[in-house]
Amino acid sequence: MTKMPEVLTQTSPGRSGDMLSDLLESMHVTGMVLFRAEFREPWCVTSVDSGQMAAMLALGSSRVIPFHIIGSGGCRLELPGRDPVRLDSGDAVLLPYGGVHRLSGGDATAPVHIGQLLPQLPWAGMPLVEHGGAGVGTSVICGFIRCDELLFHPVLRHLPDVLHITPDTTPADHWLSTTIHHTVTEASKPQPGWRSMLPRLTELMFVEILRKHMQGLSADEVGWFAAYNDAVVGSALKLLHASPLEDWSLESLARGVGVSRTVLGERFNHFLDQPPMQYLAHWRLQLAAKHLKSSELPIKIIADHARYESEAAFSRAFKRRFGVPPGDWRRRQAQGLG
C-alpha cells in the first residue's frame, strides 16, 4: 500500500476520542437564524417542510433541521400524530426530520402559511415577521441547522421527531441557557458582526442539545447516542473512531473490548441495526466523502486509505452508499449541488 498522504494523516478523526465531533465534522454542520417573529394573540402559523425550505434557500440536497427559540411569551407546537408541545420563554425546540408543523398561541384562529408572511427573496437582512391580533405577544427566533445529505447519518437516524429543551438552573445547563439567551439577544438587536456570530451560536446550541439528549437517555433506548452510552458498543465505537483505517476484524474488535464476537455483534445490532464491520465500512466511506469534498487527492489514493483493494471496488461501494460514483459526487459538491 502507498504511504498515507500527510493531509489524510493530519485529518484522521478520533485522535481526541471525541466521536460526536468526528460525526458532526463529517456532516459539515452549519447553523443559520432565518427570521425573527413577533406574534400577537390570536395567531397560528404553519411551516414549510425541510425539503421546501432547502429548495427555497437553494441549499441543494442538504438536510435542514428547523429550530425555534422562544424569546418571550409562549406558544404551542403541533405535529401530525403527536400531542401538542408547550413552549415557554427560554425554550428551544429542534425538529430533526423537518416535518410540517404548526405554531400557535392560546386563542383559536385559522392558520396562516409562514410563506405568506415572509418577504420575497433575496433578503437584505434578517426579516421580522409580525402577525396576529392585538393581544399578548410571543417572540420567536426561527432558523435551521444544515448538514450534508449523506445517507450515513448515525447521529440523526434514531432521534425523536421533536427535541424540546427547557434549560434548568443546574450547572450542566448553564452553558445551554446562556447560548440560547445570547442567540435571542443577537437576533433581536443585531450588533456589528451578527452574520458571523449567529451561525456559531446556533451550532453551539445544536451540540449542547445533542449532549443533553444523550445524557438523558434511558437504558432501553436505541440509536447512536444510546450505543455511545453502552459499555460494550461505546467501547467498540471509540476504538473504530480512534483508528478507522486499522485492519479490524470482528475478532480483533471483540478482543479489544473484552467480550465475545457473539456479544459484540448482538449489542451492535440491538443499538445500530447493523454489525460492527458494516458500521466500520460505512464510516470509512463517510470519511472518504469528506476527503473528496475537502481535498484534491486522487480518487485512487482515497480508495487505498479507505481500505479498498482497488479504485473500482471503492467506486462500486461508494455508488451503492451515496447513489453516484465518487468522481461525480466530488463534482456535484464543487458545484454546490449537494
C-alpha positions in Angstrom: 0.0 0.0 0.0 1.2 3.5 -0.8 2.3 5.8 2.0 -0.5 7.7 3.6 -0.6 11.3 2.3 0.1 13.9 5.0 -3.3 15.5 4.6 -5.0 12.2 5.5 -2.8 11.7 8.5 -3.5 15.2 9.7 -7.2 15.0 9.3 -7.7 11.5 10.6 -10.6 11.6 13.1 -10.8 10.2 16.6 -7.3 11.3 17.9 -9.0 13.1 20.8 -11.5 10.3 21.3 -14.4 12.7 20.6 -16.7 10.7 18.4 -19.5 13.2 18.4 -17.2 15.8 16.9 -16.0 13.3 14.3 -19.5 12.8 13.2 -20.6 16.4 13.2 -17.5 17.4 11.3 -18.1 14.7 8.7 -21.6 16.1 8.2 -20.4 19.7 7.7 -22.9 21.1 10.2 -23.7 24.8 9.9 -26.4 26.9 11.6 -28.5 29.9 10.5 -31.1 32.1 12.0 -33.6 32.7 9.3 -36.0 35.3 10.7 -37.5 36.8 13.8 -41.2 36.7 14.5 -43.4 38.8 16.7 -46.8 37.1 17.1 -49.8 38.6 19.0 -52.9 36.8 20.1 -54.8 35.3 18.4 -52.3 33.8 16.0 -51.4 30.5 14.2 -48.8 29.8 11.5 -48.0 26.6 9.5 -44.4 25.9 8.4 -42.9 24.6 5.2 -41.3 21.2 5.3 -37.5 20.9 5.3 -37.3 20.0 1.6 -39.3 23.1 0.6 -37.1 25.2 2.9 -33.9 23.8 1.3 -35.2 24.4 -2.2 -36.4 28.0 -1.3 -32.9 28.8 0.0 -31.1 27.0 -2.8 -29.3 24.6 -0.4 -29.2 21.7 -2.9 -29.7 18.3 -1.3 -28.7 19.3 2.2 -30.7 18.1 5.2 -32.3 21.0 7.0 -33.2 20.7 10.7 -35.6 23.6 11.7 -35.4 25.1 15.2 -37.4 27.6 17.2 -36.3 29.6 20.2 -38.9 31.3 22.3 -37.5 34.7 23.3 -40.6 35.8 25.3 -44.1 34.7 25.8 -45.2 31.2 25.0 -46.9 29.1 22.3 -47.9 25.6 21.3 -46.1 23.4 18.7 -48.2 20.8 16.9 -47.1 18.0 14.6 -49.4 15.4 12.9 -49.9 12.4 15.1 -48.3 13.9 18.2 -49.6 15.6 21.3 -49.0 19.4 21.3 -45.9 20.6 23.0 -46.0 23.7 25.2 -43.0 26.1 24.6 -42.2 28.9 27.0 -39.7 31.7 27.2 -36.1 30.4 27.1 -37.1 27.1 25.5 -35.6 25.7 22.3 -37.0 23.0 20.0 -35.4 21.1 17.2 -37.3 19.1 14.6 -34.7 16.6 13.3 -36.9 15.3 10.4 -38.1 18.7 9.3 -41.8 17.8 9.1 -44.6 20.4 8.5 -45.7 21.8 11.9 -47.8 24.5 13.4 -47.1 27.1 16.0 -50.0 28.9 17.7 -51.0 31.0 20.6 -53.6 30.2 23.2 -56.6 31.6 21.3 -58.1 29.6 18.4 -57.8 31.1 15.0 -57.2 30.0 11.4 -53.6 29.1 10.5 -51.6 31.2 8.0 -48.8 29.7 6.0 -45.5 31.2 7.0 -44.6 31.7 3.3 -47.4 34.3 3.0 -45.8 36.4 5.8 -42.1 36.3 4.6 -40.8 38.9 2.2 -39.6 37.9 -1.3 -36.1 36.6 -1.5 -33.3 37.8 -1.6 -33.4 39.4 1.8 -31.3 42.5 2.6 -31.1 41.4 6.2 -32.9 39.3 8.7 -36.7 39.6 8.2 -39.0 40.5 11.0 -42.4 38.8 10.7 -45.3 40.4 12.5 -48.6 38.6 12.6 -51.8 38.2 14.7 -54.1 40.5 16.6 -53.7 43.0 19.4 -53.3 40.6 22.3 -50.4 39.2 24.3 -47.2 38.9 22.3 -44.8 36.0 21.7 -41.3 36.5 20.3 -39.8 33.5 18.3 -36.4 33.1 16.7 -36.7 30.7 13.7 -33.7 29.1 11.9 -32.2 25.8 10.9 -29.2 23.5 11.2 -27.9 22.4 7.8 -25.8 19.3 7.2 -24.7 17.2 4.2 -27.5 14.9 3.0 -25.3 11.8 3.1 -27.1 8.5 3.7 -24.9 7.5 6.7 -26.3 9.6 9.5 -26.0 7.5 12.7 -26.4 10.7 14.8 -29.8 11.6 13.2 -31.3 8.2 12.4 -32.8 7.5 15.8 -33.5 11.0 17.1 -37.1 11.7 18.1 -39.4 13.9 15.9 -39.1 16.7 18.4 -36.2 17.7 20.7 -37.7 20.1 23.2 -35.2 21.6 25.6 -36.0 23.7 28.7 -32.7 24.5 30.3 -32.8 24.3 34.1 -30.7 26.0 36.7 -28.2 23.3 37.2 -24.5 24.0 36.3 -24.7 21.5 33.5 -27.4 23.6 31.7 -25.8 26.9 32.3 -23.9 27.0 29.0 -27.0 26.0 27.0 -29.2 28.6 28.7 -26.5 31.2 28.1 -26.2 30.2 24.5 -30.0 30.5 23.9 -30.0 33.8 25.7 -27.2 35.2 23.5 -28.9 33.9 20.4 -32.1 35.7 21.2 -30.3 38.9 22.1 -28.1 38.9 19.0 -31.1 38.2 16.7 -33.4 40.8 18.4 -30.8 43.6 18.4 -28.2 42.8 15.8 -24.7 44.2 16.5 -21.8 44.5 14.1 -20.6 41.0 13.2 -24.1 39.4 13.8 -23.9 37.5 10.5 -20.8 35.7 11.9 -22.0 35.4 15.4 -25.4 33.9 14.9 -24.4 30.8 13.0 -21.8 29.9 15.6 -24.3 30.4 18.4 -26.8 28.1 16.7 -24.2 25.5 16.1 -23.2 25.6 19.7 -26.8 25.3 20.7 -27.2 22.2 18.5 -24.3 20.4 20.0 -25.4 21.3 23.5 -28.9 20.0 22.8 -27.5 16.7 21.4 -25.4 16.4 24.5 -28.4 16.9 26.8 -30.4 14.4 24.8 -27.6 11.8 25.1 -27.3 12.3 28.8 -31.0 11.9 29.4 -31.5 8.6 27.5 -32.9 5.7 29.4 -31.4 2.2 29.4 -34.0 0.8 26.9 -33.3 3.4 24.2 -31.6 2.5 20.9 -29.7 4.6 18.3 -26.2 6.1 18.1 -26.4 8.1 21.3 -27.7 5.1 23.3 -24.9 3.0 21.7 -22.3 5.6 22.8 -23.6 5.2 26.4 -23.4 1.4 26.3 -20.3 -0.1 27.9 -19.8 -2.7 25.1 -20.8 -0.8 22.0 -19.5 2.5 23.2 -16.0 1.0 23.8 -16.1 -0.5 20.3 -17.1 2.7 18.7 -14.3 4.5 20.4 -11.8 2.0 19.0 -13.2 2.3 15.5 -13.3 6.1 15.5 -9.8 6.3 17.0 -8.3 4.1 14.3 -10.7 3.7 11.4 -8.0 2.6 9.0 -6.7 -0.2 11.1 -7.2 -3.7 9.8 -10.1 -4.5 12.1 -11.9 -7.8 12.2 -14.8 -8.8 14.4 -12.4 -10.9 16.4 -9.8 -8.2 17.0 -12.5 -5.6 17.8 -14.2 -8.0 20.3 -10.8 -8.7 21.8 -10.1 -5.0 22.2 -13.4 -4.5 24.0 -13.0 -7.7 26.1 -16.2 -9.6 25.0 -17.0 -12.4 22.7 -17.7 -11.9 19.0 -21.3 -13.0 19.6 -21.9 -10.5 22.4 -20.4 -7.7 20.4 -22.4 -8.5 17.3 -25.7 -8.8 19.2 -25.1 -5.4 21.0 -24.3 -3.6 17.8 -27.4 -5.0 16.1 -29.5 -4.0 19.0 -28.4 -0.4 19.1 -27.5 0.4 15.5 -29.3 -2.2 13.3 -26.1 -3.3 11.7 -23.0 -5.5 12.5 -19.7 -3.8 13.6 -17.9 -4.4 10.3 -20.7 -2.8 8.3 -20.6 0.2 10.6 -16.9 0.5 10.0 -17.3 0.2 6.2 -19.9 3.0 6.2 -17.8 5.2 8.4 -14.8 4.7 6.1 -16.9 5.8 3.2 -18.1 8.8 5.1 -14.5 9.8 5.8 -13.7 9.2 2.1 -16.6 11.5 1.1 -15.2 14.1 3.5 -11.8 13.9 1.7 -13.3 14.0 -1.7 -15.1 17.2 -0.8 -12.2 18.9 1.1 -9.2 17.9 -0.9 -7.9 17.3 -4.4 -6.4 14.0 -3.7 -6.7 11.4 -6.5 -9.6 9.0 -6.0 -7.2 6.1 -6.1 -5.3 7.5 -3.0 -8.5 8.0 -1.1 -9.7 4.5 -2.1 -6.4 2.9 -0.9 -6.7 4.5 2.5 -10.4 3.7 2.8 -9.0 0.1 2.8 -10.4 -0.9 -0.7 -8.3 -3.2 -2.8 -8.9 -1.2 -6.0 -10.4 2.1 -7.2 -13.1 0.1 -9.0 -14.2 -1.7 -5.8 -14.2 1.7 -3.9 -16.3 3.3 -6.7 -18.9 0.5 -6.6 -19.2 0.7 -2.8 -19.4 4.5 -2.9 -22.1 4.4 -5.5 -24.1 1.9 -3.5 -23.9 4.1 -0.5 -24.3 7.6 -2.0 -26.1 7.0 -5.3 -23.4 8.3 -7.6 -19.7 7.4 -8.3 -17.1 9.3 -6.2 -15.9 11.4 -9.2 -19.5 12.6 -9.9 -20.1 13.2 -6.2 -17.0 15.3 -6.0 -18.0 17.4 -9.0 -21.5 17.9 -7.5 -20.0 19.1 -4.3 -17.7 21.6 -6.1 -20.8 22.9 -8.0 -22.7 23.3 -4.8 -25.4 20.8 -5.8 -25.2 18.7 -2.6 
